[in-house]
Amino acid sequence: MKIRALAVLFALILCEACTRVPITGRRQLNLVGEGEIMALAGGEYTKFLQENEPLPASDANVARVRGIGEKLAQAATTYLNDNRAGDRVAGFKWEFNVVNDPTVNAWCMPGGKVVVYTGILPVCENDEGLAVVMGHEIAHAIARHGNERMSQGMAVQGAGMTLQVLTEQKPSLAGDLFLQSFGIGSQLGMLAYSRKHETEADKMGLVFMAMAGYNPREAPKFWTRMSAGNGGGAPPLLLSTHPSDEIRVRDLEAYMPEALKYYTP
């Protein structure tokens, strides 16, 4: 009877933790409270900016990133609220910064903490290209992909601890798991997420940029430029956490008719 009761309790916990990702409808299991994740993110974001001084607000690239970011955040928040998914951004305090770093990368922590590296700006070429990147990263945060990865990492390395206990007892391990889960400060950069998560963020990002008034047709062009920048040096698909650029472009084109429903030039 005890085993059966425990099984029922475990099933109830799983049901409570299981939610659906907006736009795609995929079921996901997040065992870490989003509030805990955001609290940890706030500290890690501050630490990152202390170690990597952001460009000043007077910089043209900062103004550009912040302008595009605010439009994307507003569009995403409006969509989520209209579709009874406003909890996905509850407690978010959007912040957009640019760091002078040649790495081709950008990321968004839980709570809407965004950093764009100057190294990715030439690949973006224009505002639409930058909206592709930022919409994609914002989608990762809204879809709680990092939470999924953190939950998996804690299951393996945290020995069943809650995030609060892990942070108190093993702060270094908690910090490392967080950084690995979100690809912060890693040379892997945008390779932080699984192919499944990348494809999902691509679709969500297309919708968010379209709703914000940016032409989603620019997304395949951006990834084609990314592919050209790789110089043919991308790892084989089975060894990569990303879909290959060719598959990515194909999937984006296939999803384009849906994204265009939200686009008003």
Secondary structure, DSSP 8 states (H G I E B T S, - for coil): -HHHHHHHHHHHHHHHHEEE-TTT--EEE--S-HHHHHHHHHHHHHHHHHHS-B--TTSHHHHHHHHHHHHHHHHHHHHHHHTT-GGGGTT---EEEEE---S--EEEETTTEEEEEGGGHHHH-SHHHHHHHHHHHHHHHHTTHHHHHHHHHHHHHSTT--HHHHHHH-HHHHHHHHHHHHTTT-TTGGG-S-HHHHHHHHHHHHHHHHHTT--TTHHHHHHHHHHHHHTT----GGG-SS--HHHHHHHHHHHHHHHHTT---
